[in-house]
Structures are given as structure tokens and as C-alpha cells.
Amino acid sequence: MRLYRWLTRERCRPLLRPSLFFLAVICYEELFLKLYCFHALTPQGLIFTFLFSLPFALLLGLLCAGVTPRRGRLLLPLCTGVVSLWMGAQIVYYHLFKTFLTLFSITKMAMVARSFGGMAGGELALNWFPVLMMVLPFLLSVFLRGRLIREVSFALPRLRWAVLAACVQLFTLGIVLLCGGGTLSLRYLYTRAAAPVLEAQTFGMLTQTHLEVRRVLFGIEPDDPNLRHLTKWRRPLSDRPVPEDPLQEDVYPADSYHIMDIDFESLMEDEKDEDLLAAHRWFQQRQPTPKNEWTGAFEGKNLIWIVAEAFSTPILDPERTPALWKLSHEGILCDNFYTPLWGVSTSDGEYVTTTGLIPKSGVWSYSRSSENYMPFALGTQFRKRGYTTMAFHDYLYNYYDRDRSHPNMGYDYQALGQGLELASGNEFPASDEEMMEVTVPRFVHEDHFMVYYLTVSGHLNYNLEENAMSRKHWDEVANLPYSDSVRCYLACQQELELAMESLLSQLEEAGKLEDTVIVLSADHYPYGLTDEEYSELLGHEVDPVYEIYRNTLILWSAGMETPTRVQKACSSLDIMPTLSNLFGLEYDSRLIMGEDILSNEPGMVIFSDYSFLCTRGRYNSSENLFTTWDGSEPDEDSTASLMAEVQNRVAFSAFILDNDYYRLVLNGPPREDSSILSSLLQNPPWNRDDRPENSRDP
């Protein structure tokens, strides 16, 4: 009551009026974003979004009313415009990329705008209604600024108003910290987890932005640094004996496990940094993956590794895509394979696949990794064995800084504008088939080669106006019983089929098919389709938590007479360690977050919102519910242990990225020499000053 009387006093009214206006604006826009992006509201989300919006509103009100009226009337629409612009940008970005815009991405906005400015413009046109709804508060602020910011002749309680905002923030934070029950409690979500969508749903977009900045600056906090949960989650599920002392030396001999000679004890002996000590302890005690009957099965063979843009299981058809159908039904078949969508950029799917690490929330992880020592990268590993290692991409060479990250992974990297010229490069998307026709002759006659491809023909948008590959193959899908968007998606994926046919044909003509392993997976599911359109493609309503990410992994070798089926849950995070095992490469499985799919280890699939699948059951983070496969009552300690494992894989993946951890523990070359090393590895056969211009701005 005393607070109410103080707020309504004449001295406070000049601050109260704009603060209430900003509170109304923020709550309105947060509510609209939740409804438009998530199609759902929760009482918890409404309450905490309101509480966390209060301090923002109070401070913005102070900023506008705490200066001269003339300046305040300029600041009011300016601040409203900034908030509305941020919220509106999030809505458009989410509908275009199925993830939220981060402050790091804004620093790279010139690159994104040059490439996808047209698509963003189209998205603005399609989403004119939410854009209009975000513009209305700005127009209202212009109209009301004279009434909200009035002439005043008395001193304003500016300091007390700022203290009030701080107290509201602390009060709300206190409530959150007290809510510690459940596997993914409010406290856990606010202090540890890196789940942007859940944060926006629960705390609001402005608070999610604040949490994102905190993670970028200070990293992601691991769960239980004292190692309480770090081995317990596996024990009932593995036939491998677990030592009583997980830190015991020589428990895992190198000839039986994928482990390297790392002296963690010496690293910890004089280390003063608590974060590094926690990392050393966690990696030291991790149970490594044992070698198995598949270890070295493909040693000496060539490898062609493809990350295919928006590839998905429903495109496979024995008549329409015979090459992809053949490859996906022979070799090693994973019946429960997933390609999760991560939270910052679409390059995160590529990063996960090629590094076996989880991308850090808030940054472009592949770009960040370009200065790090990446010894387990397959380009680096195969180059050490004398292979020709190359990487190709039929899009702009420097998009997402791939001209830096891919040479750092040990590849001679060629893409549009840097060593790769395609006739289709002046349209979007370019032709995957043409890329194969142009690039395969560059390596196919080498004694040994390891080649990585990133395709683009399956890229959104899925319409005839913006997608050249959809136009090219429209006649092949025109009679299929789907909507236009779905048919356009299937049409552009026909180009991937032609690319695979070309690849197989050229390998066979060169006599290399029998000695070559082909691996193909998606970077992500086709999020350019709505859930309703993807359901149409599947023939039933898709489960948006798990099923929407279920996909096909092609892992094919001509020498395999009968297919091998793998039933356990696995994901793109597991591809790199699986290939390392198959080709007999040296790596330390404790330092990789994915696992060899062909090992006897229990599988785990981690999604960006902290939902996960494992041998015991599935966890839905939005419902904070773990369900066992057999319907039995879940054990709370086991569930907490599983969540700790998920959190630690996320946190220590970010730690590896932020701290160049591989260089430290594996005694890599000095950091100042790494750029020189990458340049020597790349050794491009063209003159960088004579790069062909790519005039297409998709």
C-alpha cells in the first residue's frame, strides 16, 4: 500500500506514465511473439514474462522522463522503435530460419543480408500482419509522446526509481532461484541451460537476449562440477565394467579403447583456473568408447562425405530417387537417426556433423572454431595419412566464414568465388549435379582421397519464383498429390538425386567405386516447410518434439554384402566418431560429445531445447517430463543424472570452443602459427586475386 501511494504521488507520475506505457508495449509484443511463433501460452510463461518485463519498463520510463521534456519526447518513440524492431526481427527471423536472431548474428548481418536479403524481404511480405502489429506501438508512441512526457518543475526521484527497477529484478530472480524442483526447473533453465526457445517461452524475449549475452561473455555453466552424476547415467545400460575409481589410471588401455595419452594429472597439478580444473576432471573421468569389430573396417578406403541441404527421409522413392534409395537401403542402416536443429545458424548442423561437438548458443560455432586447433577433423586426419583432402560447396565461399573454418579442418576448400565456377552459380540455388560434374574429376584419379561436400540445391524458399531447382524439376513432381510448397521441396531435392547419380557414375568409370565409402546426412530437416506441410509429406501429423527431426543416415560401402541395422537412437552428433572408428583413425572419445554408432554404448540424442532420447526413454523439456519406453515409473536420480549428462555435453562443448581446449590438452602448435598452418594445408591452386565474381545475391 505504501508503494502504491508513493507511485501515485505527483512527483512520481512523470516517471510512472512512460513506464506503464513501456510495460504495456513490451507485454503486448512478448505475448504476440509467443502466440505467433509458438502458438501456445502457459501461465508460468505469462507470469514470469510480465515480472521480467517490469524492470525493463521502469528503466526505459526513467530514461525518457528523466531528461528534459524535449529530449524525452524524442527518446520515447526511439526506444519504442528499438524494442519493436527487435521483437519484429525475431518473428521474421524465426519464421525464416526456425531459430532466433542473436546479437552475434547482427555483427554478421551484412553477409546474411547480401545472401538472403531477398528472402527476408519476401518473409516480411508474407508476415505483413505481425510486422504491422510490431509497428503499431511505435505509431502509438509518436501520437502519445506529448501526453506521456509533460513539462515538470519539480525534482524527480530518479535514484529511487532505478532502485525500484533493481528490486523488482532481484525479487523476480529470487522467485526463479527458489523454483528448483523438477529436472529442468526454472532455476536450472535460468542459470545453467542454454535453450533459447524455452527461455523465450518462459521468461520472454528480452530476458532471453540478456541470458544469451551472459553465455557469450561468460560461457555455459556445467552441471555438478564435483562429478556426482558423470558416470552414473551409463552404468545400468552398458555391459562394460565400470571401475570403482573413475579417475584411476590405466583403467582403459589404448589398444582397447579410443583414448589418447593425455596426462590430466599433470595438467591439474598446478592449474589455478577453476573452470579448467573442472574441465580436466570431467574429461579425465569420462568413460571412453571401446573399440569393436568395426574398428578399422574401412581403413585404406576413400571417403566422400556429404552434408545435404534440408535432406529428409520422405524424399526417398525407388522410382523418383533410385540412387538415393539404393544407398539408403544398403550398407549400415540406422533405424532411429535424428538431425536436430540447433539454435543460432544453419551452419550449426554442419558443425555438429563434422566435429562431434554441440554448438555454443549465441555464436557461429564453426566460425569461432576457425582459429582453434581441430586435430580430430577428418580432413586433418586423412591428410596425415597422405590422402588428398578437398571440400566443395556450391554457394558463396565465405558465407559463415567457411573460407576460414574449412581450411582449418584440413581441406583444400573450393566454393563459388574461390576455385569453383558453375554456370548455375548465377541463380539460386545452384546445381548440385553441376558441382559433381565439375569437381569429381579434380580428385577421382588420385590414389587416395577424402572429400567433403556441402550441397545447396535443397535450400528454401520452396516456391517457383525463388527456387531455380524447383523450377528445373517441376514437371517431375507436378502430378504428385501435395500442395505447391511440398512439391517445390521435392522438386529441388531431385537435383541431389542427379548429383548422386553423377557421383556414382564417375566413381565407377574411374574404377574407384568399390574402394569408396559414401556418407550422406542432412544439415537439418526442411524447416522451410511449415509443420502442416511436413505433416502432409509424412502422411500424418508430425510430432514436433522428436519425429520432425527423424531422418536417414546413408553410410554405404560397395564391399558390404548385406546391410547392417542399428536400432539404438543416434544423431548427426555421432557421425564423426563413427567414421573415425570405421577408418581406424586415432582420436580420444572422451573429448568428443558424440559416440560411435556401432559401439555397444547406449545411444543418446540431444535436442537444442534439452529434450532427449536415450535407451531408457524420452524427455520432453517443454513439459519437464521423462517417459520410460516400458511405461514404468522413472527414477528421479537417474533422470537427474541424464539431464546432468546433457548439460555437461553442452557446457563442455562450449568450453572446448571458447578455450581452444584441444590445443591445450593435446599440445597443439602455438596459436600464432595456426593460421600459417591452415594456409599451408589449403594450398589453393588458384590466384586469390583472380577470383571469379559471383553476381547472384539470393
N, C-alpha and C positions, 0 to 999 in steps of 0.2 A: 504494500500500500504506500509506504514511504517512497519507494522507487517510482510508483505511478505519479504521486504528487510532484516529485522532483522533475520527472519528464514533462509534465504538463505545465510547469511553471513558465512564465513568459520568457525568461532568459534561455530556456531550452527549446522553445518552439521553433526558432530558426534552424536549429540542427535536426529537430525531430521530423519536420516536414520533408526535406530531401532524403533523410534516412528511410522513412517509411516508403517513399516513392521507390528508392533503390531496392528495398526489401520486396516490394510488390513486383518490380521488374525481374529481379533475379529468380524469385519463386515461380513466377509465371513462365519464364524461359526454361528453367530447370524442369518444371512439370511438362512443358511442351516437348522438350527433348526426350524425356523418359517415355512419353506416350508414343512419339513418332519413331524413335529408334528401337525401343524395347517392347512396345505395345502392351505394357503392363505397369502397374503401380503396386507398391507394398506399403503398409502402414509404417514399417520401420524406415523405408526409404523416404517417405514423406516427412516423417518427424525429424530425422537427422539432417536431411537436406535443408529443412527450414532452420534448424538450430545452427548449422554451419554457415548458412546464408546471412544470419544476423550480424556477425562481426564485419563481413564484407560490406553490408549495407550501412552500418554505423560509420565505418571508416570513409566510405565514399560520401556519405552525407556530411561528415566533418570536412572532407577535402573541398567540397563545393560551397558549404556555408561558412567555413572558417576563414574565408578570404573576403576581399571586397565584393560587394554585390555584382559589380560589373564582371569581374573575373569568374565569380560563381555561376553566373548565367551562361558563360561560355563553357565552363567546366562541366556543368550538368549534362547537356546533350553530348559533349565529348566523351565523358565516362560512360554514359548510357550506350553510346555508339560502340565503344570498345567492347563492353560486355556483350552487346547484341551481336557484334561481328564475330566474337569468339564462339558464342553459342551457335550462331548460324553456320559458321565454318565447320564446326564439329558435326552438325547434322549432315551437311553436304558431303564432308569427307567420309563419314561413317557409311553413308549410303553408296559411296563410290568404292571404298576400299575395305569395308567391314571392320574398321578399326578407327581409333580416334587420332586426331591431329595432335602432335606433341610440339613443344617449344623447339626441340632439336630439329624436327622436320621443317619448321619455319625457317631455320637458318639455311636450309637447302631448298627453299621454296622456288628459287629461280629455276633450278633444274627440273623440279616437278612441274612447274607452270609451263616451261618450254615444251615438255613432253606431253603433258596431259591437260594443258590449259583448255584445249577444245573440249575434252571430255568433261572437265569441271564446268565449263560453260553450258554444255548440254545437261549436266546434272542440275545446275541452277535452274535451267528452263523446266526440267521435269519436276523439280521440287520447288516450284514457284510459291506454293502455299506456305510451307514452313519458312521460306525466306521472307515472305511478306509478313508472317507472324513475328519474325525477329525484327523487322523494320518498324513495326507499329510502336514499340516502346520509345524508339528514337524520335519518331514524329511526335509522340505524346510529350516527350521531354522538351522539345522545341516549343510546343504550344504552351506548356505549363511552367516554363522556367521563370517567368515573371512572378507567378504566384508562389512558387516553391522557394525562390530566393528573393527575399524582400530587403528593403533598407532597414538597418537596425542601428541603434545608437548606444546600446549597452554592451558590456563585455560578455563574450560567450564563454561557457565552461568547457573550453577545448580539451584541456588535460583530462578532466573528469570524463568527458565523452570517449576519449581514447582509452582510458582505464576501463570504462564500461564495456567497450568492444573486446578488450583483452579478457575481462572477467567472463563474458559470455562464451568466448572461445575456450577458456580454461574449464568452465563449467561443462560445456558440451564434451570436451575432450575427457574430462573426468568420468562422465557417464559412459563414454565409449570404453575407457580403460577398465571400468568396473564390469563391463559386459564380456566376461572372459569364458563363459560356458560354451560348450559345443566345439566341434572340430575346427570349423572356420568361424570363430566368434568375431564380433565387432572389433574387439581389441586386436585380435590376430590380423584381421583384414586391414586395420588402420596402421598397425605398427610393423608388420612383417611381410604380408603378402604383396605381390606385385601383379595385381589383377585389375587393369583399368576399367573394364566393363562393370565388374562388381562394385568397384569404388564409385563409379558414376551413378550406378543404380542406387547405392546405399547412402552415399554422402553428398552426391551432387557433382556436377562437372567442375565447378570452381575448386572444390576441395580435392578432386581427383588431380587437377592440374598442380595444385600445391604438393600433393604426395608424389607426383611424377618428378617434380623439380628436386624434391628431397632425395629420391632414389638416384637421380642422375648425379647429384653432388656428393652423396654420402654412401651410395651403394645399397645393397639389399641385405637385411639382417638375416643370418641363418637361424634355424630353429634349434634350440638346445645345443649351444656350443660345447657343453660338457659331455656330449656324445651319449646321452642316455638312450636315444632311440636308434642310433645309427646302424646297428646290426640286427636288432630285434625283428624288424619287419620281414626279413628274409627267412629267419630260422625255421619256421614250420613248413616252408614251401620248398626248400632245397634239399637234395639228397647229400650235398656236400657237407661234411662235418664242420662245425664252427668251433674254433679254438676258444678255450676259456678266457684267454687274454687276447683280445683282438689286436693289440699292439705288439704282440710277440714277434720277434724277428725270425726269419726263415720258416715261417708257417706256410707260405705259398712259394714253393720253388719255381724259378723262372721257366724251367723246362715243362712244367705242368700248367702254368697259368700265364695269362697275358699281363706280365708285370716286368718292370724295368728296375735297374739298380739305382734306386733313389734313397739316399741316406737322410731320411726325415729326422732322425735323432740329432744329427749334426746341424741340420737346418734349424731345429728348435732350440738347440743348446744355448745360443747367445742371442736369440731373437727377442726383441723388446716389444715389437708391434703385436698387440693382442689379436688383431684381425688375421695377420699372417700366422700366428701361433694356432689360432682356431682352424685355419685352412689346412695347415700342415697336419694337425691332429686328425681332422676329418678325412683327408685323402689317405693318410697312413693306415687308418683302421678300416677303410672300405674293403669289402670282400671283392677281390678281383675275379674276373671271368675265367673259368678254366678252359684250357684248350680241349678240343674234341675231335671226333673223327673227320670233321670237315676242315680242320686247320690245314692250310696249305693245299687244299683240293684243287684250286685254280692257279697255283703257283706256276709262273712261266707263261701263262696265257696273256693275251692282250685284253684290255678293258675299255669299253665305251660306256660312259656313264651319262645318262640324260635326265635332267630335271625339266619336265614338260609343263608348260604354262597351262594351268587350270585343267589338267588331265583328270578324268574321273571314270569310274567303272562303267557307268551307263553308256559310254560311247562305244564300248566293245561290242562288236557284232560280227559273226562269222562270215557274213556276205559283204557288209559295208566296210569293215576294217579287218580283212583277213590276216594281214601281217601282225597287227597288234593282238588280234585274237590268238594266233598261234603262239606268240611269245608269252602271252599271259596265261596260257594253259599248259605250258611245258616248263621244265626247269624246276625252280624252287617256288612253291606256291604258298603264300601267306594268307590264310583264310580270315584273319582278323587284323588287317593292316589299316592304319589311320594316318592321315596327313593333317594334323591340327593347323589351324590358322593362328598366327601369333600377333602380338599387339601393337607393332609400330609401323613396319613396312612390309610389303610383299616379299622383299628380299630376305626376310626372316626365315621363310620356308626353305630357301636355298641355303642359308647359313646353317640351319638345323641339320639338313640333309648331309652337307659336306663336312661339317665339323664335329657332329655328335654332341653339340652343346646347345643349351637353351638360350635364346637371345635375351639380352637385357632390355627391360622395359624402359622406354623413354628415349632410346638412341638407335641409330642404324648400326647394328652389331657388326655386320660384315664390313662396313666402312671403318668402324673403330678397330677391327682386327688387323687392318692392313699394315700397321706398324708393329704388330706383335710377332713373336716367334711362334710359328704354327708347324711343329715338326711332324704331327700326325696327319697333316693334309696329304691326300693321296697323290697329288701332283708332286709334292716334295719326296714322298716315299718311293714312288716309281722312278723318279728321275735319279735317285741314288742308285737304283738298280740298272741304270743305263737305258731306260725307256725314253722314247720321245714323248713328251707330255705337252698337250695342247688343250686350249679351251676356246670355245666358239659361242658367240651369241649374236643372233640376227636382229639386234637393236643397238642403240647408241652405246658406244664403247665405255663412256664414263658415267653412265647412269648408275646411281647408287654407289659411285666411286669404284666400280668393278675394275677399272684400269689400274687401280692400286691393290685391291684385295686379291684378285685372281693371280697376278704375278707373284704376290706374296705367298700364295698357296702352291707355288711351284709350276705354274703353267706359262707357256707362251700363249698369251691371250690375244685373240683377234675378234673384233666386232665391228659394226658399222662405224666408219670414221677412223678405224685403226686396223688396217690389214685385211678387212673384209669388204668387198664391194658386191652388192646384189642389185640386179635390175629391179627387184621388188622393194628395194630399200627406200624408194621414194613414195611408198604407200604404207599404210598401217592396217594391220600388222604385216610384217614382211613374211616371205615364204620360207617355211622350214624345209620344204623339199629342195628349193634352190640352194639353201645353205648346205644341205648334204651334198648336192651335186658339185658345189664349188669347193668344199672343204675336205671331203674324204680323200680325193687324190693327193692332198698335201701330206698325208701320213700313212696311207694304206700299204705302201710298199716298204715302209720301214721294218726292220727286223722285229722290234717290239714297240708297241705304242700304248699309251694310256691317254684317252681323250675324253674331255668333259664338254657336254653341250647344255646350253640353256636355251630353250625354244621360246617363241613369241607368238606363233600363229593362232594359238587358242585364247589370246588376250581379249578381255572385254573392250568395247561395248558390243553386245550381241544384237546388232541390227545391220541392215543392208547399207545404210547411209555411212556408217563409221567403220565398218569392218570389211576390209578388202578380201579377206579369205572367206568370209561368209558369202560375199557376192560371187566369188570364184566357184564355190561348190554348191550354190543354192539349188541347182537342178537335181543334185543327188539326194537332197532331203526334202524337196518341195512337197512330196506326197506323203510324208510321214505325219501321223496323227497328233501333232503337237502345235503349240502356239508358235508365233513367229520368232520370239526370243529364243525358245528352246531349239527350234530348227536352225536358227543362225548359229547357236552354240555348236550344235552337231556338225554344221557345215564347216566352220572354221577348224574343227578338230580333224576333219578329213585331210587337211594338209599335213598333220602329224602322221597319219597313216601313209601318205605318199612319201614322207621323209623316211619312215622306217622301211618301206619297200625299197627305196633308193639305197639306203644304207646296207641292207641285207644283200641286195644285188651286187653292189660294188665290192663288198667283202668277199662274196662268193667268186666273183670274177678274178679277184686278186689272189684267190686261194687262201684267204685268211679267216673265213667264217668258222671253220672247225676249231680254230685256236683263239677265238674271241668271245669274251663274256659280255653280254649286253644287259645293262641295268637301267630301268626307267621307273620314275615315280613322279608324282605331281609336286609342284611347289605349294599348292593349296587347292581346295575344292573350288568349283566355279562360282565364286561369290558374286560374279556379275549377274547371276540369275537370282531372283527372289526365292525365298523358301517355298513359295507356292509353285513357282516354275520348276524348281528342282524336284519337288514332290511329283509334279506332272511327269518329269523324266523318269523317276523311280517307279511310278505307278501306284504310289501310296503316299500318305502324309509323312514327311520326313521328321524324324526325331532330331531337334536342333541342338541337343546336348552332345550326343555321341554319333549317331548314324550319319549325320550330314558330313562328317569328316572321314567316314569309312571309305577306303579306296583300294586300289590294286597296286601291288609292287611287282614289277617284272624283273626277275633275276634269272637269266637264261644262259645256258651254255649248250652248244651243239653236242658236246660229249655226254650229256646226261640222257641215258636211255629211257628212264622212267621218271615221272615227276615226283618230287618230294614235298609233302604237305606239312605245313607248320600251323598248329592250331592256336598257340598262345597269342595274346594281344601284343602287338608290336607297332612301331610307328616310324616315321621318317627319321626320328632321332637315333634309331638303331641301325641305319643303313651303313654309315661309315665304319663302325666297329665290326659289322658283319663282313663287309668287303675286306677289311684289314685281316680278319681271321681267315677268310677263304683264300686270300693271296699270300698268306704266311708272312705278313708284314709285322715288324716289331712295333708294339705300342703298349702303353700302360693303361689297362682298362679302368684303373682307379681314377684316372684323370679325365675320363670320358663319361658323359651323363647318359648316353645310350648304351645298349648292350648287344652283344652278338645274338642275333635272332636264332641261330642254330644251336646255341648252347642249351644246357638244361636249366638255366636260370629262369626264375619266374618272370613273366613279362609285365611291363607297366607302361601304360600310355598316359602321358600328361598333357592336359589341355591348358590353354592360356588363362582360363578362369579358375584354375586349380581343381577342376573336375578331373577325375582319372579313372582308368580301368586297370584292374590287376587280377591276379589269379583268384583272389578271394571274392571279389565283387566289384562294384562300381560306386563312385562317389559323385554326387551332384552338388556342386558348390552353391548354386543359387538356392537350393533347398536345404543345404547343410545336412545332407542325408547320405549315409552309406548303406547300400543294399547288397547283401551277400547273394551269390549265384544260386545257392541251395535254399534260400529263404530263411535261413537260421538267423538268430539274433546276433548282430555284430558285436564283437568285443571292443569296448571303448579304448582300452590300451592299445590294441592292435591298430585300430583306426587312427589314433593319435600318432602312432609310430609311422604309419603310411603317410600321413599328412606331413610329418617331420621330414620324411624322405623326399617328398615332393618339394617342400620349401627349401631344403638344403641343396637339391639339384638346381633349383632356380637361383638361389643365392650364390652358390659357389661357381656356377656358370658365369654369372656376372662378375664374380671376383677374378676368375681367370682372365676375362676380357679387360677389366679395369686395371689389373696389376701386372699384365704380361707374365702370368704365373708360370707358363711353360718355360720361358727363358730362365726364370729363377731356379726352378727345381731340376731342370734338365741341362743346366749350364750351357744355354744357348749363346750364340755370338753376341757381342756387345750391341746394344740397341742402335748406336750411331752407325754401325756397319750394316744394319738390316736393310736399309733402303738400297745400298750398293749391292747387297746380295740379291735382292729382288730384281734389280736391274740386270744383273748377270744371268739370273735364271730366265728372265723373259727373253733377252737377246732377240728382239724382233727383227725380221728380215726386210723391214721396210724403213723408209726415211720418215720420221715423225713429222718433219716439216712439209712433207708432200701428202699428208692425209687427205683422202677424198672427202669432199663436203657432203654431208647428209642433209638435204634441204627439207626433209619431211619433219614437221613438228606435229606429231599426232595429238 
